[in-house]
């Protein structure tokens, strides 16, 4: 047998073999089993306190509640001395307050984006990011059938490529999982992959409560140059 062929066999990464032996559905299911082994996400009221640190800007503190059973969302945020409150109910009706008052000044509403669209954006944003990888089961998500073996943050990982049906989302996402535990360790998205735009997010640590394992800290970087945009520090998690 050709010696170069034998060397090639020995050099094949175990991770490559792992990626070839597991389907994307199996990988996603194992990741969900790691983060939500008791299927708490869909039936719980999740309360989170997070502080966002951005280079050269003051820390921003946000508290939000995701009630998946009742399909309700509440957010309270302190930013630059002002207090914002957004609420969305199960009919997408919203209540918005700025410094404890319902804003009536159209210029204030416009300049601070105190709108229905913004309230729904916050609900979808936090529900998606803090509901991963469970949210990849939502309607409209298109999971690429091929599992890729690659590297992320100098570590070997298994990767899932996810796109979305028109009207649901337009970005291309890659989710990176530890090949031993199937823990989600990071993800990356592109608006236009050929342009290498978008961002990647590094996850560190876990916050565990009532059976739900949520990534603790999230650091955001620019794909193009690796520039740090900011870090979200999870300060408190409550799952009821």
C-alpha positions, 0 to 999 in steps of 0.5 A: 500500500502506498506510504503516502496513503497510509500517512494520510489515513493517520493524519485524518482528524478524529473530529473530521470522522466525528463530523462525518458520523453525526447528522445535523439533526443529531448534533442539534438534538444533543446540543439542546439536551446539553443546554436544556435537558429537562425541556424547560425553555418552552414552558418557563418564565426566564428572568435575566439581568445582563450588563453590557460593556462597550469600549469607551462607553459606560456599562449598560444594565438590562433586565428582561423577562421571557415568559414562553408559556404565556408568550409575554416579554418585558424589558427594563434598561438603564442607559446614560441615566435614562430608564426604558421599559418595553412590554410585549404581550401574546398579541404583539400589543406593546407598552412603552415607558421612558423614565416611568412615563408613556412618551407622547412627544413625537420628536422624543419617540423618534429620536429614542426609537420608543416604538412598537417595532423597537419593543418587538425587536428587543423581544425577538433579539433576547429570546433568540440569543438567550434561547440558543440552541433551542431556538434553532428548532423554530419554524423558518430555520433551515439547517444545512444537513452537513456537519462541518469540522472546523476551528473556532477560537483555536479550538476544534468544533463541530459547526452547523450552518443555518439560514432562514426562510424569506420573511423570517431572516436574511442572514447566514449563521454558523453555530459552533459546538464542543465535540465532546459535550455539544455545548454551544461555544460561539456563533457567527453571522453574515449579511453577505458572506462573500463580503466577510461582513457581520460578526462573531460571538464568543461564549464563555462560562455557563449560568445554570438554574432549574435545569437550564444552562445558559451561556454566561458571557458573550463577547462580540467581534467584527468578522472583518478585523476581529475588533471587539464591539462589546461583552454582555455579562450575565449577572442573574438567571432565574428559571421558574 
